Amino acid sequence: MIGQHQQRGVLLSGKKYYRYTASIIMGMMTALPVLAMPVGAMQVKVSPANPHLGDTVSVVVGYDNSSVNTQPTVTVGQKKYQAFQVAPNQFRAFVPTTPLEKAGNRQIQAQGGGESKSVAVMIGDRTFPVQHITLPPDKAGVDASEYEMQRVGELKALVTPQKFWNGPFIKPNSGPITTTYGVRRYYNGKFANDYYHRGVDYAGGTGSPIIAPAAGRVVLVGRVSQGFRIHGNCVGIDHGQGVTSIYLHMSRINVHEGDLVKPGTVLGAVGSTGAATGPHLHWGLYVNGLSVDPVPWRTNGFN
């Protein structure tokens, strides 16, 4: 009798043991799919859908998991572009393209939240016109001063976190456009290698107002008296997140460095200072240090 009770006790203990072990195994199997799922489920969206040379490419990186809010890195080739938060769990980086590049595929690599995703984008070719410019003797062969190049270089290199602009930019001058973005040039019969027209020219009359096309902070006021021999009297604006703009050849400047401007703020007036053959406004737009076509920023814009 004692042996039977002992044996039964062992069997009962064994059943309890196997039930306990089975419940642990089932719990582990239930948890496995959750552990195997991606942490942030990264999504990458590129626009415009069919970019061409000179366009700005917007790369938006998002996470499906609301608990992931890691700032991603965006890389094209050897170049990294800083991404900024534009919505909950969404970040954006701007990738500039220029007329000096070759058309073709670009591999955009996004990394963040323990994930990595690569997206192929086709950059379409684009034909840019050629223009012959004759500068008068007093302006032909004039070089920019060291101070001028330093200040303008600092403007183009700015990548500040605050986003000032909102929606499409507006025209900085009411005059007709005489020279479009990307034009290649001969100066006094000599082709300018590695040059393209880094902006849009408006043929406003001398003294006609130049207005800010978008909100930003004035970070550059340059004058001929300071050595701005090429740019002439000029104003540079930081729009934030790697977007800057510059306004050249002005006859008058109405703003000061540090001023906050909004769309329509009068920056100054059209002139012909610096390397200019006549009165006009040169408007240049830079994204992460490179000159891009300003027109898409007016027609479509980036919120």
Summary of the structure (lengths in Angstrom):
residues: 303
radius of gyration: 29.4
end to end distance: 85.9
largest distance: 124.1
contacts: 953
relative contact order: 0.15
helix: 18%
strand: 39%
